[in-house]
Amino acid sequence: MFGLTRYRIVKSGLLAVLAIILLVAVIAHKMIGDNVGSPVIDVLTLISVTDGDTVRSGGYAYRLVGFDAPESGLLARCERERTLAAAATRRLKQLISNGATSLQRVACSCRPGTEETQACNYGRRCGVLKPCGSPAVSGKRRCRRHGGAPGSGASRGNKNALKHGRYTREAFEERRQLQALLRQSRMLIQKIE
């Protein structure tokens, strides 16, 4: 009986220590931030250009480190600056349009604790655009990893991916016709009786 009680005490103590470690890990994760230093965002579907030094991805705005593009809109000081801002935006769109670029989040050089606030880059995260570095597939504009260019991929109606055909358009239509035939048969039997 005494050993069982000691076991319960040790077990509850270990659970308390594990809970504290988990809590510290969660707090540290929130303070450091997620995705810092990990190239996980792919340009093909997730990145849109806001202006010459800002892109949006995954609901967040990223200030590109190492760029200081002219201001646009009401923030521009003159018409020439607006023109240069539009040119910088077009060029950034052109650079990422080939799809062989990834966005990597990096730590900002702002004071600690001010990241993603108005005091640090106007609430934007910091990021770096990196080229893929893989050679393009012969006869194509993109590498194997970033494929997906217009005209690439399997042909429409590809039968190579067909497993059993249960969910093809033809199978649905065949089942629909069979159900209609059964319904008519039941109605005919009811009329005869």
N, C-alpha and C positions, 0 to 999 in steps of 0.2 A: 504494500500500500504506500509506503514511504517513497519507494523508487518511482512510482507512477506520478506522484505529486512533483518530485524533482524533475521528471521528464517534462511535465506540463510547463513548469517554470522556465526550463531551458528552451523549450519550443516557443513559448510566447515571447521570450527575450530575443530569440533569433528572428522571429517575425517582426518584432519592433525595430530591430537593427536594419533588416531588409527594407522595411517601409521608410525609414529615415534615409537610407542610401538612395532609394527610388525618388524620394522627394527632392533631395539635393541634385540628383541627375536632371530632373525635370526643370528645376530652377536654373541650373547651369545652362541647359539647352535654351531656355527662354532668354537668358542674358546674352549668350554668345550669338544666338540666332541660328536659323536653319539654312542649309544650302550654302554656307560660306565656303568658298573655295572648291565647289564641286560643279563641274560642267555637265549639267543635266538638262538644260533647256535647248531644244533643237529649233533651228530657224524655220523649218518647213511649214509648220502650222501655228507656232506659238508666239512669234515675235513680230511686233508691228512697230514701225518708226513713228515717233511723236514729233521730233524735230532733229536737228543736226547732231545733238549730243545726248538724246534721250530715246529709249525704246521701252515698250511695254510688253510684259510677258507674265502670264499666270495671274493677272489682276494687279501686278506691281509695276511701278515705273522704275527704270534703272537709268542712272546717270552714268554715262560711259566715261571711265577713268582715262585721262590723257587727252580728252577732247574738250575744246571750249568753242563751240560754234556760236555765230552771231545770234542775237535774240530776234524773235519774230513777233508779229502782232503788235500789241500795245506796248510791249517792253522794248521794242526797237527804238533807237534814237533818231533814225532817219530812214528815208526810202531806200538808200543804198544798203543799209544794214538788213532791211527786210528782204531785199533781193539776194544778198549773200546768204541769209538764213534759208531762203527757199532753195538755193543751189546746194547748200550743205545737206538739207533734208533729202533732196533728190539723189545726191551722191551716196548718202548712207543707205537709202532704199536700194540703189543700184548695187552696192557692195554686198548686201545680204540677200539680194534676189536670186542668186545662183544656188542658194540652199546649202552651201558647204561651209556654214558658219555655226558656231555654238556660242551661247551666252553663259559666262561664268560669273557668279556672284563673288565679289571680293569685299574685304573689310574696308570701310570708309576711313578717311584720315580725319574725320571730325572728332570732337571731344567724346570720350566714352559716355554712353548713356543717351546721346543725342541722335543716334542713327534712326532713320525713318521718321524724323520729326522735321518741322519747318526750319529748325536751327541747323540742320544738316542736309544740304542739297535740296531744300524745299520739299522734304518728305520722300525723296526718292532713295532707293537702294543704290549701291555702287556696283558696277559690273564691267566686264571686259568682253569684247567680241573677239573670238579666236577663229582663224580659218581652219578648215578641216585638215589640210596637209596631205590627204590621200590623193593619188593621181586619178584623173578622170578615166572612166572606162573607155576603151578605144571606140571612137565614133560617137561618143556622148559628151555632154557638158559636165556631168556630175560623176562623183565617185560611187563606189558600190554602197557605201554606208548611207549616202544622202539621196540616192536614186530618186524615184518619184517624179521625174521630169515629165512634162506632157508627152504622151505617146509611149511611155515606158510601162512595164508591167504586163500582166496577162491580157490576152485579147478578151473582148466582151463575149460573155457566154462561154467562158473557159470550161471545158469538160474535164481538165486535169484534176480539178479540186472536187469533183463529184464523188461522193461516198456511196450513197444509196438512192438518191433521187426522190426521196420522200417529200421534200419541201420545194421541189421545182414547180414552176408555173404549170407545166403540163400535168404533173401529178395532182395538183390542187383542182385543176379543171376536170380531170378524169373522175376524181372523187365527187365533185359537185354534180356531174352528170349522172353518176351512179346513184347518188342520194335522190335526185329528181326522179329517176326511173323507179326507185323503190317507193317513193311517195305516190307516184301515179299507180303503181301496182296495188298498194294498200287501198287507195281510193276505189279502184276497179273491183277489188274483192268486197269492199263494203257495199258497193252498188249491187253486186250479184247476190249477196246475202239478203 
